Amino acid sequence: MPTSFRQYPAFTKQLLPAEGDGRRIVVLGAGMAGLVAAYQLVQAGHDVVVLEARREAGGRVRTLRAPFVGGMHAEAGAMFLHGHHTLTMGYAALLDLPLVPIPHGRGAVAVMRGRRLVAADRPTTRWPVTLDPREPRTAHALMARYLVPVVRREMRALHARRFPTRALRHLDDMTTAEFLRHRGASAGAIEILSMGYLDLMGEGIHAVSALTMLRDLTASFGAVPHTAALFGVGGNRPDPFDHGVRVAGEPGRLSHADIEKGSWMIQGGNDRLPRALADTPELRSRMVYRAEVVRLAERGATIRVSARTPRGVRHWSADAVICTIPFSVLRDVALDVPLADAARDAIATMRQTSVVRQYVQLPSRPWRRVNPSGGAVTDTPVMYVNDQSCTQPGPRGILESYSAGRQARWWMSLPAAERRRELDRQLDQVYPRITRRVLARAVMDWDADPHARGAYAAFEPGMLRRQLPALSGRHGRLWFAGDALSRLPGWIQGALERAHEVAEAVHRASRA
């Protein structure tokens, strides 16, 4: 019997009230933000159409099934669904998608300055860098000393609706590395922290603003105690959720606390979430695929959308447009709409993180003897290594190298054959002789995707407080959604939060 519980928010029918005649609304992009905004507005009685440049819904929630053998798959986009991300859990429950837990074993491997360190998460680890004698000896403990206290102290301000608040702006003026030095971290501690999660945003901790990183840690990993009010749609809270989340293979019930503390994947692939949403009765007939937007033009009481389709350029007129197209792609769209100079500048300068994900499918999973999750951090171009098959049955495994920033671009500068050889060499540093037999390989370069041109947004010092206010409001009959303008860029939860906020704003504007 599947596990179920009732604590997550409901999205059954009326998140937004249906009032009178609906308006004509065009949503640009069928990623999670576009789908959820459209879904809510349809239920509120609006006439909605969703334009998507790709052949299918999902955006950066993408699962790779080919060329892997044995029915296995790997995530090329959104990977983890955290249990305390209440909107993500709510939609998974609404769509009756079974979840599987991600194992988190101890014994992480690190490769640093040419040395392989097994069980690098132990206090006895001998790092090849100099730490202050008073500093702890694990990356987790270093984060607990230098980052978590600030996150705890600033938690409420980090989630203020008018973000960033004046009190937090000094954190946007420095990089994460500068912040760590200001907090007393030694050069060795900063070098340790630069391996793994903290270095996977933008160009890494030496370039990304401290405020960006602190905000992400607050909401993405539950680095501080939180309440449901921080992860929903403000005061517009629906009734308790009736569907319950299914956990694959669970015969009983799990408590809210058990779900909240865990991280999850959707059984069969995370892309089942956007696909199921696009296939709901509310949205199925409203989806227009292979429609590449080329122009927006506002004229009086309407805004016109022009899109290139296989049958030529088509046009849609609407009362409002919600745009979830990545800003890196939106730069090529003619915007004949009332945008302030600050907004146009923000669109032109918004940074997307370069991300390259490389996969090798292997006949077995020998890393399980060291760490059930296969997790490893390195100071080499493979950067972060993980087991993409950790929730899938069978003996075969898929090991991933996740690289960001300049390291990602370096990989794609290599000829394909040289890239494969170098990948094998670096993976063998992490897990010796792991690549002696490879069953299949795959590569995902998000910079090369013409409909993404990069992965999640990253903000260098000063950009967050300039770009978010410039793009977050209303621009005539145009609103911008998407995770880049949320509290959690790069996370499904962020896309859903922003979608709810914008859907509510558009609905209210239609009633005015």
N, C-alpha and C positions, 0 to 999 in steps of 0.2 A: 504494500500500500504506500503510495507516495507521501512524502512529508508535506505538511501544509501548516500555515500559520496565518494570522489575521492582522498583523501589526503594520503592514506596509500600506501606503496611500492607495486609494481606489481610483480607477480610471474607467469605471464601467460605462457610465452614460453622460453624466452632467458635471464635468469639471467646470465648464463654462455654461451659464444659463442660456437656453434658447429663447430669444426675445424678438418677436416680430419677423419681418422679412429679412432674410440673409443677404449678405453682400457678395459680390463676385471677387474672389481672391485667388491670385496666382502665386504658387510657391515654387521657388527656383531651387532645385536640388532635392534628390530623394535619399540623402543620408538620414541619420537618425533625427537630426533637428528638423529637417523639412518634413519628414513623415509624421513626426509627433505633432508639429504645429498644424499640419493639414488634418490629421485625425481629430484633434480637439476642436478645430473650427468647423469641420463637417458635422460633428455632433452638436455643435451650437447652432446649426441651421444655415451655415454659409455655403455658397456654391463655390467649391474649390477645385482647382486643377493643379497637378504637380508636374513640372517639366524636369526631366532628367537627361543629361547628355549621354550617359552610359546606356547599355542595353538592359540593365537591371538595377534594382534599388540596393542601397547599402553604403555608398560613399566609401569612407575609410574603415568600415566594418567589413572585412573581406577575409574569406576562408579559402585556402588553396587545397584542392583535392588532387588535381593532376600536377606532377607526374607520379605521385606517390602510389606504391603498390599496396595491395591488401586492404583497400578501403580506408586508408589512413588520411589524415588531413592536418594542416597547420594554419595558424592564424597569421595573416599578413598585415592586419590592422589591429583593431582593439583586441586585447588578449585577456585581461583580467576583469571580472565583474566583482567588485567588492561588495560584501554583504551589507555594509552600512550605507551604500549608495541606494537610497530607498526608491528613487524613481526607476532606476534600472531594474531593481528587483520587482517593482510593481508591474512594469510592462512585461517582464518575463513571465510573471504569474498570469497576467491578463491573457497572454497568448498561449498559455499552457505549455511552456517550453521547459523541459526537464534540465536541471542543473547538475553538474558534477563538481565535487570539491577539488581544489588544487592542493597537492601535498606540499607541505613546507617542512622539509627535513633539515637537520643541522648537518654541518660538515662541508660548508661551502669551500670551493677551491678559489684561489687567487693566483694570478700570474703577474708579478711585479718586478721590473728591472731584471728580467730574464730568469727569475726564480719562481718555482712552483711551490705554493704554500697550500698544503692540505689542512682542512679544518681551520681555515683562516678566521672563523668566527669565535675562536677560543682566546681567552686572555693570555695564554702562553705563547701565542703566535709571535715569531721573531721577524718582524717586517724589515726589509732592506732599506729602511729610512730611519732617520733619527726623530724620536718623539721626546717631548718634554717628560721628565721623570714623573710628573704629576698627572700626565694624561693617561686615559684608559687605552687598552691595547686592541680593541675591536672597533670596526666601523660603526656598528650599532651603538656602542657605548659612546663613541665620539659624537655621533648625531644627538644622542641623548644629552650630552653635555653642552654642545654648542648651538643646537638648533631647537630642540624640543622646548626648553624653557621660554624662549621667545615666542614660539608658536602658542604655547599655553597662555601666555600673558596677553597676546594680541588676538586671540581667537575670534572674539566678537567683531572687532574692527575688520579683520580679514574677510568677514562675510557680510559686511555692511552693504546695503543696496546701493548706496552712492560710494562706490569703490574706485580708487583708493581714497581713504579719508586723509585729512590734512596731517594727522598724527603719524601716518605710515609713510608719508612721501619720502622721508629721508632714507627709508629702506629701498626705495626705487632708484636712488641716486648712486647706489654702489652695486658692484657685482657680488655674486654669492661668495667668491673667494675673498674679496675685500671684507665682507661681513664676517666671515670666519676668522680672519686675521684680527678684526676689531674685537671679536669675542675672546681672543687669546689663543686661537688655534696655532700650533706650530706649523712650519712648512711641511713637515712629515705627515702631520695629521691631515692637512689639506690635500696632500698627494694621495693619501689613502681614500679620503672621501671623494676624490675626483674619479675613482673607479666605480662603475655601476650607475645606479639610478640618478644621482645628482648630476652626472655628466651627460645624460641622454637628452637634455633639452637644449635646443638651439646649438650654439657653439660651445656649450659646457659651462662649468661653474666660473670660469674666468671671464665669461662674457654675459651671462644671463643675470638679470637684476635679482638681488636678494629677495625683494618683495614677491617676485614671481615664484621663486622656489619655496618660500615660506608659505605662501597661499596654497600651493599645490600640496605640500606636505600636510597641511591642516586638513584638507578635505579628501585627499585621495587615499591616504593610508590610515586615517583615524589617529594621527599622531597625538591628538588631544581628546579628552572626553567631548562628546558631542550630543546634541539632541536632534530629534527628527526635524525640528523647525529650521535647522540650518541647511537641510538638504531637500527642501521641497519648493513650493511656490509662494513663500511668504505667508500672508494671512489667508490665502485662498486654499484652505485645507479640506479635501473631500472626506467622505465617511470612511470608516475602516474597510479595508479591502476584503472582498468576499471569496476570491478565487484561491488564494494560497499558492505558494511556490512549490513546485515539484522538485524533489531531489532524487535523481535516478538511483534505483536500487535500494532506497531506504524503506524499511518495513514500518517504521514508526514515525513519531513526530520529533522535530528538533525545536528547541526553544528559540525565541527571538534572539537571545544573546548568542546562541551557537551559530545561527545564520549570520548575524552581524559581524562576528569576529572572523569569519571565513572569507576566502576568495574562491571564485567559481568560474567555470566555463559552461557554455550551453552544450548539452550533449549533441554530438553530430556537427558542431561548428557554430561559432558566434554569428555568422551571417544568417542563421535561421531567424534571428530577431528582426532585422529589417525586412527580410523576405516575408515573414509572417505578417508583419504590420502592413506592408504594401498589398498583401493579399486579403486583407480584411474586407468585409462588405462595404465598409465606409470608404475605402480608398481604391479598391480594385479597378473600378471603371473610370477613375479620375487620373490615372497615371499615364503620362505621355513620355515614352522613352525615345532615345536617340534625338533629343531636341536640345541643341546647343545654343544657348542664349547669346545673341550678338548685340542687342540694343534694348535699352529701356528709355521710354520717352513719356514724360508727364505732360498732359495737356488738359488744363481745367480740372474737371471732375473725374477724369480717368487717367490711368497710366497704361501705356501700351508696351507689351513685351513682344519682341521679334526673336525668333529662334530658327536656326538652320536645321532642317530635318531631311531625311532621305527623299522627300517629295518636294524639296525646295524650302524657301523661307516662309514660315507661317507666323501669324500675328494673333495675339490674344489681348483683349481690353479688359481692364479690371478696375475695381474700386481701390484695391490695395495689393501690393506685392511684398512678399516675404522672401528675402534673398539669403540663401544658405551656401551659395557658391563660395569656395575659398577665395580670399582676397588676392592670392597669387594668380588666380585665373580670371577674377573679375576685372583685373587691369586691362584686359583685352576687350571688354564689353563697353560699347558706347553708352555713356550715362548722361542722357539729356534730362536730368532730374535736378531738383533744387538741393544740391549738396553744398555745404559750407566748405571753404578752403581747407579747414582742419580735417574734415572728413575725407576729402579727396587726397590730402597728404597722407592720412592714415592708411587708406587703401593702397597707395603707391609704396608705402614703406613697411607694411606689415610683414614680418619675417615668418617663414614656415621652416621647420626643422628638416634638414636633409636626413633621411633615414633609409638605410639599406639593410634588408633582412635576408640572410642566406641560410639555406636549409640543406642538410644531408640526411637521407634516410639510411639507416643501418640495420643489419639483421638482428642486433641485440642491443641491450641498454646497460653496458658495463658500468656506467656512471652511478647506477643505483647503489653500488657497493660503497660509494663515497657520500652521495647526497641524492635522496629520492627525487628531488626536483631538477637535478642536473645543473643547478645554478652555479655560475662561476663569473668572476669579474677579473678584468685584465687591463693592463695599460698598453696593450697592443691593439691594432685596428679591429680585431673581432669584438672588442669592448665587453659586451655582456653575452654570456652563453646560457642557454636554458633548454630544457626538455619540452618540446612542443607536443610530445605524445604522452605527457604525464597523466592525462585523464582518459587515455584510450587503451583498450585491452590488447593482449597479444605480446609476443616476444620482440617484435620489431620496434625501433625507436626513431624519432626525428629530432636531431639536435640542431639548434638555431644559433647563429651569430647575429646579434642585434647591434648595429653600428649607427652612430648619429654624427651630425656636424661634418667637420673636415674629414674624419675617418671614413664616413659614408661616401663622400665624394672621391676620396682616394681609391676606394675599392672599385668604383665604376670608371676610374681613369685607366685601369689595367685591362689589357686584352683578356678575353674570356678564359682562355687556357691558363694564362698566368694567374688570373684571379682564383681559379679552382685550386691550382697547386699551392698558392700562398694560403688560401683558406685551410686546406688540409694540414699544412705545416703548423699553422697557429692553433688549430683545434687539437692537434697532437701534442702541443705544449700543455694544453689544459688537461686532456685525457689521453695519455700515451698510447700511440698506435691505434687510435679510435677509427681512423679513416682507411684502414687496410682494405676494407671491402665496403663500397658504397652502392646502395641499391638505386637511389634516385637523388637528384639535386634540383633545387629551385632557388630563384632570386627574386626579390621584390625591391625595386628601386622607386621610391615614392616621388623623387624629383622628376623621373621620366614619365610618370603618369600624366597625360595631358589634361586630365580633369581634376588633378590635385596639385601638381607642381610643388611637392613637398608634403610633409606630414603635419603635425600639430604646430600651433603658433608658439613662438618664443619671443620674449620681450627683453631687450637689452636696457641698460639703465636709462631712465627717463621716458621710455616708450610706453610703458603701461599706463601712466597717468595722462599721457597725451592721447593715446589711441583709443582707449576704452571709452572715455566720455565723448569723444568725437564721433564714434560709430554706434553707441548704444541706444540713442534716442530715435525719434521719428524724423524722417527726412521727406517731407511732403507726404506722398502716398507710399513711401518705401520704408521698410524696416529691415534691419540686418539681424539674422539669427546665426546659428552655428556655434560650435564649442569654443571658437577663438575668442568670443566675447563673453564667455561664461567664467565662473569661478574655477573651472577645471578644464582648461584647454587640453585636448588629447584624450579625454575620457568620455565614454557614453553618457555618464551622469551629467557632465557639463553640457553636452548637446541637448539633453532632455530638459535640464533646468532652463536653459536659454529659450528653448522652444516653448515651454509653458509661459515664460515671461512675455515673449513676443505675441503668442497667440492671445493672451489675456489683453495686451495693449491694443492689438488690432480689433479685437471684439469690442472693447470699450469705446474705441474711436468710431466704430460703426454705429454705436448707439447714440453718439453725441449729436 
